[in-house]
């Protein structure tokens, strides 16, 4: 009899909430513009619609913040996570100490951040609070603080231009995928509990340590997004763990990635032999050659060539042809080789 988990005994189950967020979808799509490896077609569309200057300025602004992933922390406490213009106004109107609070990963207590900030003052504060090793505290990540007002103005100006001139026409593209994911994850929560759901999405078995320690987690929020360059981003602290995850990675998608990887490995193993490449070259240049003719051209015995032909066939690189049902000849399936880079790149982008 299969074991059924009772989610009511899982301490994380009661903490779980689901949320679709236009704000985070936009923030993650901007990261995908900067890091074009995962969604090159999106970057090219933005470049075509908004011009090279926009993409270059966005990249310049985002590069020091892990391609924008550190900047997206600003979305955590948005007043309305589905009101993008309201979110932009919210960031623009923040007092500078609160803005710095988010730009330094909420690692330092808000009350310790001075109203007038600089790179030196933030470096000193991060060191004082034991956060000097954080990626938020790198020399590049804190450069903005010496011209904080100008930096924020450039940031919100780019966001507003992106939204008004382009993204407003795509703002709900992600919703079908996100809503479908929420339904599936709710079913998973009901059947397996919060810990299993959290582990499946993040790869972690336990929540991070509470930050600050005296504020235990009250909510575990899952936010599905569609255009993102990472499997998931986890923001935590002040009673909340927010997991922003790629909702396009369904079980079917994961299986197809694994299948592509295995096919690519089979092809590369078959090609990683000088003799087999010679055999394949004969087939490519002399279509419909039989085993005996191939053996003559490569200077090997028919039995040795037969073993190599089997490996090439198993890898899907050649196919047999027997017009008279007696003699077998071979033909190269060039599309399998042409498709190899796509399979490898798809796996690397995953």
C-alpha positions in Angstrom: 0.0 0.0 0.0 1.5 3.4 -1.0 2.5 5.8 1.8 0.4 8.9 1.9 1.7 12.0 3.6 -0.6 13.9 5.9 0.3 17.5 5.1 -1.4 18.7 8.4 1.6 17.4 10.3 4.1 19.4 8.2 5.1 22.6 9.9 5.7 24.4 6.6 2.2 23.6 5.1 0.5 26.3 7.1 3.0 28.9 6.0 2.6 28.4 2.3 1.0 31.1 0.1 0.9 31.5 -3.6 1.0 34.8 -5.5 1.2 35.8 -9.2 3.1 39.1 -9.5 3.3 41.4 -12.5 6.0 43.3 -10.6 8.4 40.3 -10.2 7.6 39.1 -13.7 8.8 42.5 -15.0 11.9 42.5 -12.8 12.9 39.0 -13.9 12.2 39.8 -17.6 14.7 42.8 -17.2 17.3 40.4 -15.9 16.7 38.2 -19.0 17.4 41.3 -21.2 20.8 41.7 -19.6 21.7 38.0 -19.4 20.5 37.1 -22.9 21.9 33.5 -22.7 18.6 32.1 -21.5 16.1 34.1 -23.5 18.0 35.6 -26.5 14.8 36.1 -28.5 13.5 38.4 -25.7 16.6 40.5 -25.6 16.5 40.9 -29.4 12.8 41.9 -29.3 13.6 44.5 -26.6 16.6 45.7 -28.6 14.4 46.0 -31.7 11.6 47.9 -29.9 13.6 50.1 -27.5 17.0 50.4 -29.3 20.5 49.4 -28.5 21.0 52.4 -26.2 18.3 51.2 -23.8 19.8 47.7 -23.6 23.3 49.0 -23.2 22.3 51.4 -20.4 20.3 48.8 -18.6 23.2 46.4 -18.8 25.6 49.0 -17.5 23.3 49.7 -14.6 22.6 46.0 -13.8 26.0 44.4 -14.3 27.3 45.2 -10.8 24.2 43.6 -9.3 24.5 40.0 -10.6 22.7 41.1 -13.8 19.9 42.6 -11.7 19.1 39.8 -9.3 20.2 41.9 -6.3 18.1 44.9 -7.6 15.0 42.7 -7.7 15.0 42.6 -3.9 13.1 45.9 -4.2 10.0 44.0 -5.3 9.6 42.1 -2.0 7.4 44.6 -0.2 5.7 46.2 -3.1 2.3 47.7 -2.0 0.5 46.0 -4.8 2.5 43.3 -6.6 0.3 43.6 -9.7 0.5 47.4 -10.1 3.8 48.0 -12.0 3.4 51.8 -12.4 2.5 52.0 -8.7 5.6 50.0 -7.8 7.9 52.3 -9.9 6.4 55.3 -8.1 6.8 53.5 -4.7 10.5 53.0 -5.4 11.0 56.6 -6.6 9.3 58.0 -3.5 11.2 55.9 -0.9 13.4 57.7 1.5 17.0 57.0 0.7 17.7 55.0 3.8 14.9 52.6 2.9 16.1 52.4 -0.7 19.6 51.5 0.7 18.0 48.9 3.0 16.7 46.9 -0.1 19.8 47.6 -2.2 21.9 46.0 0.5 19.8 42.9 0.6 17.9 44.0 3.9 21.0 42.7 5.7 21.4 45.7 7.9 18.6 46.9 10.2 16.8 49.8 8.7 17.2 52.0 11.8 21.0 51.7 11.4 21.2 53.1 7.9 21.9 56.8 7.8 19.7 59.2 5.9 22.7 60.5 4.0 24.5 57.5 2.5 27.7 56.9 0.7 29.7 53.9 -0.4 32.1 54.3 2.6 29.2 54.6 5.1 27.5 51.4 3.8 30.8 49.5 3.7 31.4 50.4 7.3 27.9 49.4 8.3 28.1 46.1 6.4 31.3 45.4 8.2 29.9 46.4 11.6 27.0 44.0 11.1 29.1 41.1 9.9 28.0 41.3 6.3 31.1 42.4 4.6 31.4 39.1 2.7 28.0 39.4 1.1 27.7 39.9 -2.6 25.7 43.1 -1.8 28.9 44.5 -0.3 31.3 44.1 -3.2 33.1 47.2 -4.3 31.0 47.2 -7.6 27.7 46.6 -5.8 28.1 49.6 -3.5 29.4 52.1 -6.1 25.9 53.4 -6.6 25.8 54.8 -3.1 28.1 57.8 -3.9 25.6 59.0 -6.4 22.5 57.4 -4.8 19.9 60.0 -6.1 21.2 59.9 -9.6 21.4 56.1 -9.6 17.8 55.7 -8.4 16.6 58.2 -10.9 18.3 56.3 -13.8 16.8 53.0 -12.5 13.2 54.2 -12.3 13.5 56.0 -15.6 14.6 52.8 -17.3 11.8 50.9 -15.7 9.2 53.4 -16.7 10.5 53.5 -20.3 10.5 49.7 -20.5 7.0 49.5 -19.1 5.4 52.4 -21.0 7.0 51.8 -24.4 7.2 48.0 -24.5 6.3 45.9 -21.5 2.7 47.1 -21.1 1.8 45.1 -24.2 3.3 41.9 -22.7 2.3 42.4 -19.1 0.0 39.4 -18.9 1.9 37.0 -21.2 3.0 35.1 -18.2 -0.4 34.6 -16.5 -1.5 31.3 -18.2 1.7 29.6 -17.3 1.8 31.1 -13.8 -1.8 30.3 -13.0 -1.4 26.7 -14.2 1.7 26.4 -12.0 -0.2 27.6 -9.0 -2.9 25.0 -9.5 -0.3 22.3 -9.8 1.7 23.4 -6.8 -1.4 23.7 -4.7 -2.3 20.1 -5.6 1.3 19.1 -4.7 1.0 20.9 -1.3 -2.3 19.1 -0.5 -0.8 15.7 -1.3 2.8 16.0 -0.1 2.9 18.9 2.3 4.9 22.2 2.5 8.4 20.7 3.1 8.2 18.4 0.0 7.0 21.4 -2.1 9.7 23.7 -0.8 12.4 21.0 -1.5 11.1 20.3 -4.9 11.1 24.0 -6.0 14.3 25.1 -4.2 16.4 22.0 -3.7 16.7 22.8 0.0 15.3 20.7 2.8 15.1 23.5 5.4 14.3 27.1 5.5 17.2 29.6 5.9 18.0 30.8 9.4 15.7 33.5 10.5 16.9 37.1 9.8 16.8 38.7 12.2 16.9 35.7 14.6 14.1 37.1 16.8 11.6 37.2 13.8 10.6 33.6 12.9 9.1 32.9 9.5 5.4 33.5 9.3 5.0 33.0 5.5 6.5 30.9 2.8 5.4 32.6 -0.5 5.8 31.0 -3.9 5.8 33.4 -6.9 5.8 31.8 -10.4 7.4 33.8 -13.2 7.8 33.0 -16.9 10.8 34.9 -18.3 13.6 34.4 -16.0 17.2 33.3 -16.3 17.3 31.1 -13.2 15.4 28.2 -11.8 14.5 30.2 -8.7 15.5 33.2 -6.6 14.9 33.0 -2.8 14.5 36.2 -0.8 14.3 35.8 3.0 14.1 37.7 6.2 11.7 39.6 8.4 9.2 36.8 8.7 9.0 36.0 5.0 10.6 33.5 2.7 9.7 34.4 -0.9 10.6 31.9 -3.6 10.4 33.3 -7.2 10.6 30.3 -9.5 10.4 29.5 -13.2 6.9 28.2 -13.9 7.9 27.0 -17.4 9.9 24.1 -16.0 7.1 21.5 -15.9 7.8 17.8 -15.5 7.4 17.4 -19.2 9.9 20.1 -19.8 12.4 18.6 -17.4 12.0 15.2 -19.1 12.6 16.8 -22.6 15.8 18.5 -21.3 17.1 15.2 -19.9 16.2 13.4 -23.2 18.0 16.1 -25.2 21.1 15.7 -22.9 21.1 12.0 -23.3 20.8 12.2 -27.1 23.6 14.7 -27.3 25.8 12.5 -25.1 25.1 9.5 -27.4 26.0 11.5 -30.5 29.1 13.0 -29.0 30.3 9.5 -27.8 29.7 8.2 -31.3 31.7 11.0 -32.9 34.5 10.9 -30.3 36.4 8.2 -32.3 38.6 8.8 -35.3 37.7 5.5 -37.0 33.9 6.2 -36.6 34.4 9.7 -38.1 36.2 8.1 -41.0 33.3 5.7 -41.5 30.8 8.5 -41.2 32.8 10.6 -43.7 32.6 7.7 -46.3 28.8 7.5 -45.8 28.5 11.3 -46.1 30.5 11.4 -49.3 29.3 8.1 -50.8 25.6 7.8 -49.9 24.2 4.3 -50.0 27.6 2.6 -49.5 27.4 -0.9 -48.1 29.5 -2.3 -45.2 32.0 -4.0 -47.5 32.7 -0.8 -49.6 33.0 1.2 -46.4 35.5 -1.3 -45.0 37.6 -1.1 -48.2 37.7 2.7 -48.1 38.8 2.9 -44.5 41.1 0.0 -44.7 39.5 -2.1 -41.9 37.9 -5.5 -41.8 34.1 -5.7 -42.3 33.6 -7.0 -38.8 35.3 -4.0 -37.2 33.4 -1.6 -39.4 30.2 -3.4 -38.6 30.7 -2.6 -34.9 31.3 1.0 -35.7 28.2 1.1 -37.9 26.1 -0.2 -35.1 27.3 2.5 -32.7 26.6 5.2 -35.3 23.1 3.7 -35.9 22.4 3.5 -32.2 23.3 7.1 -31.8 20.8 8.0 -34.6 23.5 9.3 -37.0 22.8 6.9 -39.8 20.0 4.7 -41.1 20.0 1.5 -43.0 18.5 1.1 -46.4 17.8 -2.1 -48.3 16.0 -1.6 -51.6 16.2 -5.3 -52.6 15.8 -6.8 -49.1 19.2 -8.4 -49.4 21.9 -5.7 -49.5 22.1 -3.1 -46.8 23.5 0.4 -47.5 23.8 3.4 -45.2 22.7 7.0 -45.3 23.9 9.9 -43.1 21.1 11.6 -41.1 22.7 15.1 -41.2 19.9 16.7 -39.3 20.9 14.8 -36.2 24.4 16.5 -36.3 22.9 19.9 -37.2 20.6 19.7 -34.2 23.4 18.8 -31.7 24.4 22.4 -30.8 20.8 23.2 -30.0 20.5 20.2 -27.7 23.7 21.2 -25.9 22.8 24.8 -25.6 19.3 24.0 -24.4 20.8 21.9 -21.6 23.3 24.5 -20.7 20.6 27.2 -20.5 18.4 25.1 -18.2 
